[in-house]
Amino acid sequence: MLGADPVVESVSDPGLDPESRASMERWGEKTCVSLPLRYGGESLGTLVLCECGSERRFTEEELELARGLADQASAAVYNARVYRDLAQRNDELLARARHERLLNEVSVELVSSLELRVVLEAASRRICLLLEATGCEVWSYHDDESIECLSAWADGDVAPGRVGLRRPLDGCAASRLALTSREP
């Protein structure tokens, strides 16, 4: 950015771009100075100085000061973007680490007990955490075309009223479709 030339616009300039004139008139601006914000060859935006009282002729010293301020603003915008991108990447990595930790915990819990109820409750709880879901149920299919709830987890706790519930598969369209198509 160093040494970038500012663009100076005055509303009285007969050669002023019509869009610039319309914008300046709308905001009551008489003189505007626009400086590019650049960092490492990347265009980041512009720094715009406006004078609304009357048209103004900026001195070379004032324009040099504006260039310096634009350089500082460029670095600040660039740093803010880098920080934002790093924070976003950090959040993604933390979410992935949490996800992998929960998957590992589910795996450990699934093989840590031979008692089906304990295993399924633990798995249901972890699945809710992993997928950020409010509930999880595990249903078992029986040869008589019915399904039975083996585990139910809702709002952070076991939902015992559902465990043991048995329903005919005909009344459960989504379960029937999942079982017959073998697709979610």
N, C-alpha and C positions, 0 to 999 in steps of 0.2 A: 504494500500500500504506500510506502514511503514516497513522498513527492507526488502523489496523485493530484491531478488538477481538479479543482472544484468547478461545478457548473453554477454560474450565477445567472439568475433570471429576474427581470424587473417587469412589472405588469405594464409599464409604458412602452416596452420594446415592441415595435411593430412586427418584428420577425419572431415573436414568442410563439411557441407551439400552442395551437388552439386548446389542447387538453390541459396544458399547464396553465394557460390564461383562465380557463373555466374554473379550475381548482383554486387558483389564487384568488379569483374574485369571490368564489363561494366562501372562502375562509378569511377574506379581508386582508390578504397578504399583499404587500407592495414589493418586497424583494425576498428572494429565496436563494440560499446557497446549498447545493447538494454535493456531498462528498461520498465517494464509494467506501464501503467497509469491506476490506479484503484482508485475508490472512493466508499466507502460504500459497498465493495464487488462487485461492478460493473466494468467490464473491459471496459475501454474507448479508449485504443489505446496503443501506445508505444512512448517512447522518445529514439531516436537513435543518438548516438554520433559517428562521423566518423573521422578517421585520414587517409589522403590521401598521405602525404609526405613519411612516412615510418611506418613500424609496430611499435606499441607502447604498452608498458606495463603500464596500469593505476595503480597508487598506491591505497592503501586502503582508504586514505584520499580523493583522487579524486573520487573514486567510491562512498564514503559516500556523498560527495558533489553532485554527480550526482543523488543519491537516493533522497536527499532533493529537488533538482530541479524537479525531476520527481513527487514528492509529490505535489509541488506547481503547476506544469503543470496539474496534475490530478484535483486539486481543480479548476483551471482556466477553464479547459475543461468542467468539471461538471457544474460549474456556468454558463458558456456560453450556455450549453444545456438547463439548467433550464430557463435561461433568454429567449432563443429562444422559448421554449415551452410555457412559460407564455405569451410572446408577441403574439405568434400565437393564443393562447386561448383568449387573450384579443381582438385581431382582430376579432375572430369568435363571441365573445360576443357583440362587438360593431356592427358588421354586423347584428346580430340577433336582437339587440335592435333597430337598424335603420329599419329593416324589420318590426318589430312589431309596431313601431311608425307609419310607413307609412300605414300599414294595419288599424291601429286605425284611422288615418286621413282620409283614404278612407271611412271607415265606417261612420265617422262623416259627411263627405261631401255628402255621398249618402242620408243621411236623413235630411240634413240641408236646402234643397231647394225643392220646388215642381216644379221648372222649369227644365224640362228634359235636355235641352241643357247645362245648368249650371252644373247639376249633372254629366252628361256624360263627359264634358270637364274636370272637376275636377278629375273624376275617371280615365280618360285616362292619364292625366298628372301624377297622383300618381302611376298608374300601370307602366308607363314608368320608373319612379324613382325606384319603388320597384323591378322591374325585370331588371333594367339597360338596357332597350330597347330604340332604337331611335324613335320608333313610336308605336302608338296604334290606332286602329279604332274600332268603335262599329257599327255593321250593324244590321238592323232590317229586319226580314223575313216577306214578304207579301203573302197573299193568291194567288196572280197571279203568283207565282213562281219567284218572284224577291226579291232582297235585296236592302236596302237603307242605305247609310252611315249617321249615326246620329251624330257621333263625330269622329274627326280625329286629332291626335296629332303627330307632327313630329319634330325632332331635337329641342326639348324644347319649342315648340310653337304650337298654334292651326294651323291646315292646312285647312283653310276655303274653298279652292277650291274643296275639296273632300266631304264636308258636303252637303247632299242633293242629291249626285250622286246616281242614281238608275241603277241597272244592272239586267239582267235576270240571274237567278240562274244557268242556263245551262252553262253560260260562266265562272263560278267560281267553279272549281272542288273542291278545298279545302273546301270552304264554304259548298258546297252541301254535301260533305262527312261528314263534322262535324255535319251538321244538320240531315242527315239521320242516321248516326251511333251513334249520341249523344256522341261521343268521340273526344278528341282533335286530 
